[in-house]
């Protein structure tokens, strides 16, 4: 998400990606230091200032260090 985007457009895109088979997606909002986690068949999870994000079972062993992003 770019600093100039509103959240409505990226959220619509994430839902569209889920409808087209995406299994895991992260919408990173640097301004508010939040991450919305989109998973197939589940409700969106919102994390405040997470230190790391996991690739879970979609990308086993992958970890994104969020401290470099914040």
N, CA, C, O and CB atoms as a CASP TS submission, in Angstrom:
PFRMAT TS
TARGET T0000
AUTHOR 0000-0000-0000
METHOD Language model
MODEL 1
PARENT N/A
ATOM      1  N   UNK     1       0.840  -1.167   0.000  1.00  0.00           N
ATOM      2  CA  UNK     1       0.000   0.000   0.000  1.00  0.00           C
ATOM      3  C   UNK     1       0.886   1.230   0.000  1.00  0.00           C
ATOM      4  O   UNK     1       1.789   1.353   0.827  1.00  0.00           O
ATOM      5  CB  UNK     1      -0.956  -0.002   1.205  1.00  0.00           C
ATOM      6  N   UNK     2       0.630   2.131  -0.917  1.00  0.00           N
ATOM      7  CA  UNK     2       1.425   3.352  -0.954  1.00  0.00           C
ATOM      8  C   UNK     2       0.891   4.343   0.084  1.00  0.00           C
ATOM      9  O   UNK     2      -0.255   4.226   0.515  1.00  0.00           O
ATOM     10  CB  UNK     2       1.405   3.979  -2.376  1.00  0.00           C
ATOM     11  N   UNK     3       1.710   5.316   0.487  1.00  0.00           N
ATOM     12  CA  UNK     3       1.269   6.288   1.492  1.00  0.00           C
ATOM     13  C   UNK     3       0.055   7.102   1.056  1.00  0.00           C
ATOM     14  O   UNK     3      -0.620   7.695   1.897  1.00  0.00           O
ATOM     15  CB  UNK     3       2.398   7.224   1.820  1.00  0.00           C
ATOM     16  N   UNK     4      -0.230   7.139  -0.235  1.00  0.00           N
ATOM     17  CA  UNK     4      -1.327   7.956  -0.736  1.00  0.00           C
ATOM     18  C   UNK     4      -2.620   7.173  -0.956  1.00  0.00           C
ATOM     19  O   UNK     4      -3.656   7.768  -1.251  1.00  0.00           O
ATOM     20  CB  UNK     4      -0.919   8.606  -2.016  1.00  0.00           C
ATOM     21  N   UNK     5      -2.571   5.845  -0.815  1.00  0.00           N
ATOM     22  CA  UNK     5      -3.755   5.013  -1.011  1.00  0.00           C
ATOM     23  C   UNK     5      -4.715   5.137   0.169  1.00  0.00           C
ATOM     24  O   UNK     5      -4.294   5.309   1.312  1.00  0.00           O
ATOM     25  CB  UNK     5      -3.350   3.549  -1.210  1.00  0.00           C
ATOM     26  N   UNK     6      -6.002   5.048  -0.126  1.00  0.00           N
ATOM     27  CA  UNK     6      -6.968   4.849   0.949  1.00  0.00           C
ATOM     28  C   UNK     6      -7.049   3.337   1.138  1.00  0.00           C
ATOM     29  O   UNK     6      -6.627   2.582   0.262  1.00  0.00           O
ATOM     30  CB  UNK     6      -8.399   5.496   0.616  1.00  0.00           C
ATOM     31  N   UNK     7      -7.572   2.899   2.243  1.00  0.00           N
ATOM     32  CA  UNK     7      -7.631   1.458   2.502  1.00  0.00           C
ATOM     33  C   UNK     7      -8.701   0.744   1.682  1.00  0.00           C
ATOM     34  O   UNK     7      -8.619  -0.472   1.505  1.00  0.00           O
ATOM     35  CB  UNK     7      -7.881   1.216   3.966  1.00  0.00           C
ATOM     36  N   UNK     8      -9.691   1.456   1.184  1.00  0.00           N
ATOM     37  CA  UNK     8     -10.795   0.780   0.502  1.00  0.00           C
ATOM     38  C   UNK     8     -10.342   0.059  -0.768  1.00  0.00           C
ATOM     39  O   UNK     8     -10.757  -1.076  -1.002  1.00  0.00           O
ATOM     40  CB  UNK     8     -11.880   1.782   0.159  1.00  0.00           C
ATOM     41  N   UNK     9      -9.512   0.681  -1.582  1.00  0.00           N
ATOM     42  CA  UNK     9      -9.064   0.030  -2.818  1.00  0.00           C
ATOM     43  C   UNK     9      -8.189  -1.197  -2.554  1.00  0.00           C
ATOM     44  O   UNK     9      -8.448  -2.252  -3.132  1.00  0.00           O
ATOM     45  CB  UNK     9      -8.299   1.023  -3.674  1.00  0.00           C
ATOM     46  N   UNK    10      -7.171  -1.100  -1.710  1.00  0.00           N
ATOM     47  CA  UNK    10      -6.369  -2.300  -1.438  1.00  0.00           C
ATOM     48  C   UNK    10      -7.188  -3.428  -0.803  1.00  0.00           C
ATOM     49  O   UNK    10      -6.946  -4.600  -1.092  1.00  0.00           O
ATOM     50  CB  UNK    10      -5.205  -1.944  -0.527  1.00  0.00           C
ATOM     51  N   UNK    11      -8.146  -3.092   0.050  1.00  0.00           N
ATOM     52  CA  UNK    11      -8.996  -4.133   0.647  1.00  0.00           C
ATOM     53  C   UNK    11      -9.820  -4.839  -0.420  1.00  0.00           C
ATOM     54  O   UNK    11      -9.973  -6.060  -0.378  1.00  0.00           O
ATOM     55  CB  UNK    11      -9.926  -3.528   1.714  1.00  0.00           C
ATOM     56  N   UNK    12     -10.347  -4.092  -1.364  1.00  0.00           N
ATOM     57  CA  UNK    12     -11.109  -4.694  -2.460  1.00  0.00           C
ATOM     58  C   UNK    12     -10.216  -5.633  -3.268  1.00  0.00           C
ATOM     59  O   UNK    12     -10.631  -6.728  -3.647  1.00  0.00           O
ATOM     60  CB  UNK    12     -11.709  -3.601  -3.377  1.00  0.00           C
ATOM     61  N   UNK    13      -8.993  -5.193  -3.524  1.00  0.00           N
ATOM     62  CA  UNK    13      -8.053  -6.027  -4.272  1.00  0.00           C
ATOM     63  C   UNK    13      -7.734  -7.310  -3.522  1.00  0.00           C
ATOM     64  O   UNK    13      -7.685  -8.384  -4.121  1.00  0.00           O
ATOM     65  CB  UNK    13      -6.768  -5.256  -4.555  1.00  0.00           C
ATOM     66  N   UNK    14      -7.518  -7.209  -2.226  1.00  0.00           N
ATOM     67  CA  UNK    14      -7.212  -8.403  -1.437  1.00  0.00           C
ATOM     68  C   UNK    14      -8.374  -9.397  -1.490  1.00  0.00           C
ATOM     69  O   UNK    14      -8.152 -10.602  -1.616  1.00  0.00           O
ATOM     70  CB  UNK    14      -6.903  -8.020   0.025  1.00  0.00           C
ATOM     71  N   UNK    15      -9.593  -8.906  -1.394  1.00  0.00           N
ATOM     72  CA  UNK    15     -10.760  -9.795  -1.477  1.00  0.00           C
ATOM     73  C   UNK    15     -10.864 -10.427  -2.860  1.00  0.00           C
ATOM     74  O   UNK    15     -11.228 -11.595  -2.993  1.00  0.00           O
ATOM     75  CB  UNK    15     -12.053  -9.022  -1.152  1.00  0.00           C
ATOM     76  N   UNK    16     -10.542  -9.646  -3.882  1.00  0.00           N
ATOM     77  CA  UNK    16     -10.549 -10.187  -5.247  1.00  0.00           C
ATOM     78  C   UNK    16      -9.482 -11.276  -5.388  1.00  0.00           C
ATOM     79  O   UNK    16      -9.730 -12.314  -6.003  1.00  0.00           O
ATOM     80  CB  UNK    16     -10.307  -9.056  -6.286  1.00  0.00           C
ATOM     81  N   UNK    17      -8.305 -11.043  -4.824  1.00  0.00           N
ATOM     82  CA  UNK    17      -7.239 -12.046  -4.875  1.00  0.00           C
ATOM     83  C   UNK    17      -7.679 -13.331  -4.180  1.00  0.00           C
ATOM     84  O   UNK    17      -7.406 -14.427  -4.668  1.00  0.00           O
ATOM     85  CB  UNK    17      -5.952 -11.503  -4.224  1.00  0.00           C
ATOM     86  N   UNK    18      -8.366 -13.196  -3.032  1.00  0.00           N
ATOM     87  CA  UNK    18      -8.868 -14.382  -2.329  1.00  0.00           C
ATOM     88  C   UNK    18      -9.859 -15.155  -3.199  1.00  0.00           C
ATOM     89  O   UNK    18      -9.826 -16.384  -3.258  1.00  0.00           O
ATOM     90  CB  UNK    18      -9.535 -13.976  -1.002  1.00  0.00           C
ATOM     91  N   UNK    19     -10.730 -14.422  -3.862  1.00  0.00           N
ATOM     92  CA  UNK    19     -11.713 -15.064  -4.741  1.00  0.00           C
ATOM     93  C   UNK    19     -11.047 -15.801  -5.898  1.00  0.00           C
ATOM     94  O   UNK    19     -11.617 -16.733  -6.464  1.00  0.00           O
ATOM     95  CB  UNK    19     -12.685 -14.027  -5.286  1.00  0.00           C
ATOM     96  N   UNK    20      -9.837 -15.372  -6.239  1.00  0.00           N
ATOM     97  CA  UNK    20      -9.115 -15.986  -7.354  1.00  0.00           C
ATOM     98  C   UNK    20      -8.048 -16.983  -6.901  1.00  0.00           C
ATOM     99  O   UNK    20      -7.177 -17.363  -7.683  1.00  0.00           O
ATOM    100  CB  UNK    20      -8.472 -14.912  -8.193  1.00  0.00           C
ATOM    101  N   UNK    21      -8.118 -17.403  -5.640  1.00  0.00           N
ATOM    102  CA  UNK    21      -7.260 -18.490  -5.189  1.00  0.00           C
ATOM    103  C   UNK    21      -6.109 -18.151  -4.271  1.00  0.00           C
ATOM    104  O   UNK    21      -5.359 -19.045  -3.880  1.00  0.00           O
ATOM    105  CB  UNK    21      -6.724 -19.134  -6.327  1.00  0.00           C
ATOM    106  N   UNK    22      -5.942 -16.894  -3.915  1.00  0.00           N
ATOM    107  CA  UNK    22      -4.871 -16.545  -2.984  1.00  0.00           C
ATOM    108  C   UNK    22      -5.118 -17.253  -1.649  1.00  0.00           C
ATOM    109  O   UNK    22      -6.254 -17.327  -1.180  1.00  0.00           O
ATOM    110  CB  UNK    22      -4.783 -14.997  -2.785  1.00  0.00           C
ATOM    111  N   UNK    23      -4.060 -17.765  -1.052  1.00  0.00           N
ATOM    112  CA  UNK    23      -4.190 -18.466   0.229  1.00  0.00           C
ATOM    113  C   UNK    23      -3.789 -17.608   1.413  1.00  0.00           C
ATOM    114  O   UNK    23      -4.311 -17.784   2.514  1.00  0.00           O
ATOM    115  CB  UNK    23      -3.356 -19.718   0.217  1.00  0.00           C
ATOM    116  N   UNK    24      -2.862 -16.676   1.197  1.00  0.00           N
ATOM    117  CA  UNK    24      -2.376 -15.821   2.279  1.00  0.00           C
ATOM    118  C   UNK    24      -1.948 -14.491   1.692  1.00  0.00           C
ATOM    119  O   UNK    24      -1.214 -14.444   0.705  1.00  0.00           O
ATOM    120  CB  UNK    24      -1.201 -16.490   3.047  1.00  0.00           C
ATOM    121  N   UNK    25      -2.410 -13.410   2.305  1.00  0.00           N
ATOM    122  CA  UNK    25      -2.013 -12.084   1.847  1.00  0.00           C
ATOM    123  C   UNK    25      -1.879 -11.129   3.018  1.00  0.00           C
ATOM    124  O   UNK    25      -2.620 -11.213   3.997  1.00  0.00           O
ATOM    125  CB  UNK    25      -3.019 -11.540   0.837  1.00  0.00           C
ATOM    126  N   UNK    26      -0.925 -10.224   2.900  1.00  0.00           N
ATOM    127  CA  UNK    26      -0.703  -9.207   3.930  1.00  0.00           C
ATOM    128  C   UNK    26      -0.930  -7.834   3.330  1.00  0.00           C
ATOM    129  O   UNK    26      -0.343  -7.493   2.303  1.00  0.00           O
ATOM    130  CB  UNK    26       0.724  -9.314   4.527  1.00  0.00           C
ATOM    131  N   UNK    27      -1.767  -7.061   3.960  1.00  0.00           N
ATOM    132  CA  UNK    27      -1.955  -5.661   3.586  1.00  0.00           C
ATOM    133  C   UNK    27      -1.263  -4.836   4.668  1.00  0.00           C
ATOM    134  O   UNK    27      -1.748  -4.728   5.794  1.00  0.00           O
ATOM    135  CB  UNK    27      -3.499  -5.279   3.442  1.00  0.00           C
ATOM    136  N   UNK    28      -0.123  -4.261   4.304  1.00  0.00           N
ATOM    137  CA  UNK    28       0.712  -3.545   5.271  1.00  0.00           C
ATOM    138  C   UNK    28       0.402  -2.054   5.202  1.00  0.00           C
ATOM    139  O   UNK    28       0.563  -1.415   4.162  1.00  0.00           O
ATOM    140  CB  UNK    28       2.222  -3.805   5.004  1.00  0.00           C
ATOM    141  N   UNK    29      -0.043  -1.519   6.328  1.00  0.00           N
ATOM    142  CA  UNK    29      -0.389  -0.107   6.455  1.00  0.00           C
ATOM    143  C   UNK    29       0.676   0.549   7.333  1.00  0.00           C
ATOM    144  O   UNK    29       0.568   0.551   8.559  1.00  0.00           O
ATOM    145  CB  UNK    29      -1.836   0.084   7.061  1.00  0.00           C
ATOM    146  N   UNK    30       1.696   1.099   6.697  1.00  0.00           N
ATOM    147  CA  UNK    30       2.810   1.694   7.445  1.00  0.00           C
ATOM    148  C   UNK    30       2.375   2.901   8.266  1.00  0.00           C
ATOM    149  O   UNK    30       2.889   3.132   9.361  1.00  0.00           O
ATOM    150  CB  UNK    30       3.920   2.102   6.490  1.00  0.00           C
ATOM    151  N   UNK    31       1.429   3.669   7.737  1.00  0.00           N
ATOM    152  CA  UNK    31       0.980   4.880   8.429  1.00  0.00           C
ATOM    153  C   UNK    31       0.440   4.557   9.823  1.00  0.00           C
ATOM    154  O   UNK    31       0.792   5.223  10.796  1.00  0.00           O
ATOM    155  CB  UNK    31      -0.098   5.596   7.603  1.00  0.00           C
ATOM    156  N   UNK    32      -0.411   3.537   9.917  1.00  0.00           N
ATOM    157  CA  UNK    32      -1.022   3.156  11.197  1.00  0.00           C
ATOM    158  C   UNK    32      -0.306   1.998  11.878  1.00  0.00           C
ATOM    159  O   UNK    32      -0.715   1.546  12.948  1.00  0.00           O
ATOM    160  CB  UNK    32      -2.470   2.789  10.983  1.00  0.00           C
ATOM    161  N   UNK    33       0.780   1.515  11.244  1.00  0.00           N
ATOM    162  CA  UNK    33       1.552   0.383  11.783  1.00  0.00           C
ATOM    163  C   UNK    33       0.659  -0.829  12.032  1.00  0.00           C
ATOM    164  O   UNK    33       0.713  -1.461  13.087  1.00  0.00           O
ATOM    165  CB  UNK    33       2.257   0.787  13.089  1.00  0.00           C
ATOM    166  N   UNK    34      -0.152  -1.131  11.042  1.00  0.00           N
ATOM    167  CA  UNK    34      -1.041  -2.287  11.126  1.00  0.00           C
ATOM    168  C   UNK    34      -0.837  -3.196   9.921  1.00  0.00           C
ATOM    169  O   UNK    34      -0.434  -2.761   8.843  1.00  0.00           O
ATOM    170  CB  UNK    34      -2.512  -1.840  11.217  1.00  0.00           C
ATOM    171  N   UNK    35      -1.129  -4.465  10.143  1.00  0.00           N
ATOM    172  CA  UNK    35      -1.117  -5.441   9.061  1.00  0.00           C
ATOM    173  C   UNK    35      -2.447  -6.184   9.093  1.00  0.00           C
ATOM    174  O   UNK    35      -2.866  -6.695  10.131  1.00  0.00           O
ATOM    175  CB  UNK    35       0.096  -6.431   9.191  1.00  0.00           C
ATOM    176  N   UNK    36      -3.094  -6.233   7.944  1.00  0.00           N
ATOM    177  CA  UNK    36      -4.309  -7.030   7.799  1.00  0.00           C
ATOM    178  C   UNK    36      -3.893  -8.323   7.122  1.00  0.00           C
ATOM    179  O   UNK    36      -3.302  -8.306   6.042  1.00  0.00           O
ATOM    180  CB  UNK    36      -5.428  -6.268   6.974  1.00  0.00           C
ATOM    181  N   UNK    37      -4.203  -9.444   7.759  1.00  0.00           N
ATOM    182  CA  UNK    37      -3.835 -10.746   7.210  1.00  0.00           C
ATOM    183  C   UNK    37      -5.084 -11.383   6.611  1.00  0.00           C
ATOM    184  O   UNK    37      -6.094 -11.586   7.285  1.00  0.00           O
ATOM    185  CB  UNK    37      -3.202 -11.670   8.308  1.00  0.00           C
ATOM    186  N   UNK    38      -4.980 -11.687   5.330  1.00  0.00           N
ATOM    187  CA  UNK    38      -6.068 -12.311   4.587  1.00  0.00           C
ATOM    188  C   UNK    38      -5.709 -13.763   4.356  1.00  0.00           C
ATOM    189  O   UNK    38      -4.641 -14.078   3.830  1.00  0.00           O
ATOM    190  CB  UNK    38      -6.335 -11.578   3.239  1.00  0.00           C
ATOM    191  N   UNK    39      -6.634 -14.666   4.762  1.00  0.00           N
ATOM    192  CA  UNK    39      -6.447 -16.101   4.579  1.00  0.00           C
ATOM    193  C   UNK    39      -7.700 -16.680   3.937  1.00  0.00           C
ATOM    194  O   UNK    39      -8.818 -16.257   4.234  1.00  0.00           O
ATOM    195  CB  UNK    39      -6.138 -16.808   5.934  1.00  0.00           C
ATOM    196  N   UNK    40      -7.503 -17.633   3.068  1.00  0.00           N
ATOM    197  CA  UNK    40      -8.630 -18.284   2.399  1.00  0.00           C
ATOM    198  C   UNK    40      -9.562 -18.908   3.437  1.00  0.00           C
ATOM    199  O   UNK    40      -9.124 -19.662   4.307  1.00  0.00           O
ATOM    200  CB  UNK    40      -8.129 -19.361   1.400  1.00  0.00           C
ATOM    201  N   UNK    41     -10.842 -18.587   3.335  1.00  0.00           N
ATOM    202  CA  UNK    41     -11.855 -19.194   4.199  1.00  0.00           C
ATOM    203  C   UNK    41     -11.893 -18.685   5.620  1.00  0.00           C
ATOM    204  O   UNK    41     -12.571 -19.277   6.459  1.00  0.00           O
ATOM    205  CB  UNK    41     -11.651 -20.632   4.236  1.00  0.00           C
ATOM    206  N   UNK    42     -11.183 -17.597   5.925  1.00  0.00           N
ATOM    207  CA  UNK    42     -11.158 -17.073   7.298  1.00  0.00           C
ATOM    208  C   UNK    42     -11.410 -15.579   7.299  1.00  0.00           C
ATOM    209  O   UNK    42     -11.270 -14.906   6.278  1.00  0.00           O
ATOM    210  CB  UNK    42      -9.812 -17.383   7.979  1.00  0.00           C
ATOM    211  N   UNK    43     -11.786 -15.072   8.471  1.00  0.00           N
ATOM    212  CA  UNK    43     -11.965 -13.641   8.660  1.00  0.00           C
ATOM    213  C   UNK    43     -10.609 -12.941   8.635  1.00  0.00           C
ATOM    214  O   UNK    43      -9.585 -13.541   8.960  1.00  0.00           O
ATOM    215  CB  UNK    43     -12.702 -13.353   9.985  1.00  0.00           C
ATOM    216  N   UNK    44     -10.614 -11.692   8.252  1.00  0.00           N
ATOM    217  CA  UNK    44      -9.386 -10.895   8.229  1.00  0.00           C
ATOM    218  C   UNK    44      -8.906 -10.679   9.656  1.00  0.00           C
ATOM    219  O   UNK    44      -9.691 -10.346  10.544  1.00  0.00           O
ATOM    220  CB  UNK    44      -9.615  -9.531   7.512  1.00  0.00           C
ATOM    221  N   UNK    45      -7.615 -10.870   9.867  1.00  0.00           N
ATOM    222  CA  UNK    45      -7.002 -10.633  11.171  1.00  0.00           C
ATOM    223  C   UNK    45      -6.187  -9.341  11.077  1.00  0.00           C
ATOM    224  O   UNK    45      -5.430  -9.151  10.126  1.00  0.00           O
ATOM    225  CB  UNK    45      -6.100 -11.849  11.613  1.00  0.00           C
ATOM    226  N   UNK    46      -6.342  -8.461  12.056  1.00  0.00           N
ATOM    227  CA  UNK    46      -5.603  -7.199  12.073  1.00  0.00           C
ATOM    228  C   UNK    46      -4.620  -7.213  13.233  1.00  0.00           C
ATOM    229  O   UNK    46      -4.994  -7.429  14.386  1.00  0.00           O
ATOM    230  CB  UNK    46      -6.568  -5.986  12.185  1.00  0.00           C
ATOM    231  N   UNK    47      -3.348  -6.976  12.902  1.00  0.00           N
ATOM    232  CA  UNK    47      -2.295  -6.926  13.915  1.00  0.00           C
ATOM    233  C   UNK    47      -1.775  -5.505  14.034  1.00  0.00           C
ATOM    234  O   UNK    47      -1.591  -4.821  13.027  1.00  0.00           O
ATOM    235  CB  UNK    47      -1.144  -7.900  13.570  1.00  0.00           C
ATOM    236  N   UNK    48      -1.538  -5.059  15.257  1.00  0.00           N
ATOM    237  CA  UNK    48      -0.951  -3.749  15.516  1.00  0.00           C
ATOM    238  C   UNK    48       0.543  -3.904  15.764  1.00  0.00           C
ATOM    239  O   UNK    48       0.959  -4.612  16.680  1.00  0.00           O
ATOM    240  CB  UNK    48      -1.638  -3.061  16.722  1.00  0.00           C
ATOM    241  N   UNK    49       1.336  -3.244  14.949  1.00  0.00           N
ATOM    242  CA  UNK    49       2.796  -3.189  15.085  1.00  0.00           C
ATOM    243  C   UNK    49       3.460  -4.554  15.297  1.00  0.00           C
ATOM    244  O   UNK    49       4.260  -4.703  16.221  1.00  0.00           O
ATOM    245  CB  UNK    49       3.151  -2.291  16.229  1.00  0.00           C
ATOM    246  N   UNK    50       3.150  -5.543  14.472  1.00  0.00           N
ATOM    247  CA  UNK    50       3.811  -6.841  14.672  1.00  0.00           C
ATOM    248  C   UNK    50       5.309  -6.720  14.380  1.00  0.00           C
ATOM    249  O   UNK    50       5.726  -5.939  13.524  1.00  0.00           O
ATOM    250  CB  UNK    50       3.170  -7.930  13.764  1.00  0.00           C
ATOM    251  N   UNK    51       6.100  -7.495  15.095  1.00  0.00           N
ATOM    252  CA  UNK    51       7.545  -7.498  14.872  1.00  0.00           C
ATOM    253  C   UNK    51       7.920  -8.385  13.695  1.00  0.00           C
ATOM    254  O   UNK    51       8.887  -8.109  12.985  1.00  0.00           O
ATOM    255  CB  UNK    51       8.277  -7.963  16.127  1.00  0.00           C
ATOM    256  N   UNK    52       7.147  -9.458  13.487  1.00  0.00           N
ATOM    257  CA  UNK    52       7.402 -10.390  12.386  1.00  0.00           C
ATOM    258  C   UNK    52       6.079 -10.873  11.808  1.00  0.00           C
ATOM    259  O   UNK    52       5.047 -10.872  12.480  1.00  0.00           O
ATOM    260  CB  UNK    52       8.257 -11.594  12.864  1.00  0.00           C
ATOM    261  N   UNK    53       6.135 -11.286  10.541  1.00  0.00           N
ATOM    262  CA  UNK    53       5.007 -11.963   9.903  1.00  0.00           C
ATOM    263  C   UNK    53       5.508 -13.311   9.421  1.00  0.00           C
ATOM    264  O   UNK    53       6.622 -13.429   8.912  1.00  0.00           O
ATOM    265  CB  UNK    53       4.407 -11.115   8.717  1.00  0.00           C
ATOM    266  N   UNK    54       4.681 -14.316   9.586  1.00  0.00           N
ATOM    267  CA  UNK    54       5.044 -15.670   9.206  1.00  0.00           C
ATOM    268  C   UNK    54       4.375 -16.062   7.894  1.00  0.00           C
ATOM    269  O   UNK    54       3.246 -15.660   7.614  1.00  0.00           O
ATOM    270  CB  UNK    54       4.663 -16.653  10.310  1.00  0.00           C
ATOM    271  N   UNK    55       5.080 -16.841   7.105  1.00  0.00           N
ATOM    272  CA  UNK    55       4.510 -17.381   5.881  1.00  0.00           C
ATOM    273  C   UNK    55       3.551 -18.530   6.144  1.00  0.00           C
ATOM    274  O   UNK    55       2.937 -19.066   5.221  1.00  0.00           O
ATOM    275  CB  UNK    55       5.606 -17.837   4.964  1.00  0.00           C
ATOM    276  N   UNK    56       3.429 -18.901   7.413  1.00  0.00           N
ATOM    277  CA  UNK    56       2.513 -19.952   7.854  1.00  0.00           C
ATOM    278  C   UNK    56       2.718 -21.221   7.025  1.00  0.00           C
ATOM    279  O   UNK    56       3.850 -21.551   6.671  1.00  0.00           O
ATOM    280  CB  UNK    56       1.048 -19.474   7.751  1.00  0.00           C
ATOM    281  N   UNK    57       1.643 -21.927   6.717  1.00  0.00           N
ATOM    282  CA  UNK    57       1.784 -23.170   5.955  1.00  0.00           C
ATOM    283  C   UNK    57       1.877 -22.914   4.448  1.00  0.00           C
ATOM    284  O   UNK    57       2.137 -23.840   3.680  1.00  0.00           O
ATOM    285  CB  UNK    57       0.608 -24.098   6.248  1.00  0.00           C
ATOM    286  N   UNK    58       1.666 -21.667   4.021  1.00  0.00           N
ATOM    287  CA  UNK    58       1.744 -21.318   2.602  1.00  0.00           C
ATOM    288  C   UNK    58       3.210 -21.169   2.170  1.00  0.00           C
ATOM    289  O   UNK    58       3.596 -21.630   1.096  1.00  0.00           O
ATOM    290  CB  UNK    58       0.960 -20.007   2.321  1.00  0.00           C
ATOM    291  N   UNK    59       4.008 -20.531   3.007  1.00  0.00           N
ATOM    292  CA  UNK    59       5.448 -20.351   2.765  1.00  0.00           C
ATOM    293  C   UNK    59       6.201 -20.810   4.018  1.00  0.00           C
ATOM    294  O   UNK    59       6.716 -19.976   4.763  1.00  0.00           O
ATOM    295  CB  UNK    59       5.792 -18.845   2.415  1.00  0.00           C
ATOM    296  N   UNK    60       6.270 -22.110   4.256  1.00  0.00           N
ATOM    297  CA  UNK    60       6.910 -22.609   5.482  1.00  0.00           C
ATOM    298  C   UNK    60       8.336 -22.083   5.634  1.00  0.00           C
ATOM    299  O   UNK    60       9.134 -22.114   4.697  1.00  0.00           O
ATOM    300  CB  UNK    60       6.923 -24.140   5.484  1.00  0.00           C
ATOM    301  N   UNK    61       8.631 -21.603   6.832  1.00  0.00           N
ATOM    302  CA  UNK    61       9.962 -21.105   7.134  1.00  0.00           C
ATOM    303  C   UNK    61      10.195 -19.645   6.773  1.00  0.00           C
ATOM    304  O   UNK    61      11.202 -19.063   7.177  1.00  0.00           O
ATOM    305  CB  UNK    61      10.954 -21.933   6.435  1.00  0.00           C
ATOM    306  N   UNK    62       9.268 -19.042   6.012  1.00  0.00           N
ATOM    307  CA  UNK    62       9.440 -17.639   5.640  1.00  0.00           C
ATOM    308  C   UNK    62       8.995 -16.742   6.789  1.00  0.00           C
ATOM    309  O   UNK    62       7.910 -16.915   7.344  1.00  0.00           O
ATOM    310  CB  UNK    62       8.645 -17.310   4.355  1.00  0.00           C
ATOM    311  N   UNK    63       9.848 -15.781   7.138  1.00  0.00           N
ATOM    312  CA  UNK    63       9.530 -14.804   8.180  1.00  0.00           C
ATOM    313  C   UNK    63       9.927 -13.425   7.669  1.00  0.00           C
ATOM    314  O   UNK    63      11.054 -13.226   7.214  1.00  0.00           O
ATOM    315  CB  UNK    63      10.263 -15.141   9.530  1.00  0.00           C
ATOM    316  N   UNK    64       9.001 -12.476   7.744  1.00  0.00           N
ATOM    317  CA  UNK    64       9.270 -11.101   7.347  1.00  0.00           C
ATOM    318  C   UNK    64       9.507 -10.275   8.600  1.00  0.00           C
ATOM    319  O   UNK    64       8.631 -10.171   9.459  1.00  0.00           O
ATOM    320  CB  UNK    64       8.099 -10.515   6.505  1.00  0.00           C
ATOM    321  N   UNK    65      10.697  -9.686   8.703  1.00  0.00           N
ATOM    322  CA  UNK    65      11.064  -8.847   9.850  1.00  0.00           C
ATOM    323  C   UNK    65      10.427  -7.475   9.660  1.00  0.00           C
ATOM    324  O   UNK    65      10.915  -6.669   8.866  1.00  0.00           O
ATOM    325  CB  UNK    65      12.626  -8.727   9.999  1.00  0.00           C
ATOM    326  N   UNK    66       9.353  -7.206  10.375  1.00  0.00           N
ATOM    327  CA  UNK    66       8.625  -5.952  10.229  1.00  0.00           C
ATOM    328  C   UNK    66       9.347  -4.778  10.868  1.00  0.00           C
ATOM    329  O   UNK    66       9.027  -3.630  10.559  1.00  0.00           O
ATOM    330  CB  UNK    66       7.254  -6.084  10.827  1.00  0.00           C
ATOM    331  N   UNK    67      10.308  -5.024  11.746  1.00  0.00           N
ATOM    332  CA  UNK    67      11.027  -3.909  12.368  1.00  0.00           C
ATOM    333  C   UNK    67      11.800  -3.113  11.321  1.00  0.00           C
ATOM    334  O   UNK    67      12.087  -1.935  11.533  1.00  0.00           O
ATOM    335  CB  UNK    67      11.987  -4.425  13.456  1.00  0.00           C
ATOM    336  N   UNK    68      12.138  -3.734  10.202  1.00  0.00           N
ATOM    337  CA  UNK    68      12.834  -3.023   9.122  1.00  0.00           C
ATOM    338  C   UNK    68      11.852  -2.144   8.330  1.00  0.00           C
ATOM    339  O   UNK    68      12.258  -1.185   7.673  1.00  0.00           O
ATOM    340  CB  UNK    68      13.536  -4.033   8.173  1.00  0.00           C
ATOM    341  N   UNK    69      10.585  -2.476   8.400  1.00  0.00           N
ATOM    342  CA  UNK    69       9.571  -1.729   7.650  1.00  0.00           C
ATOM    343  C   UNK    69       9.042  -0.558   8.467  1.00  0.00           C
ATOM    344  O   UNK    69       8.798   0.519   7.923  1.00  0.00           O
ATOM    345  CB  UNK    69       8.414  -2.652   7.244  1.00  0.00           C
ATOM    346  N   UNK    70       8.866  -0.757   9.750  1.00  0.00           N
ATOM    347  CA  UNK    70       8.353   0.326  10.584  1.00  0.00           C
ATOM    348  C   UNK    70       9.414   1.367  10.752  1.00  0.00           C
ATOM    349  O   UNK    70       9.191   2.374  11.424  1.00  0.00           O
ATOM    350  CB  UNK    70       7.887  -0.186  11.947  1.00  0.00           C
TER
END
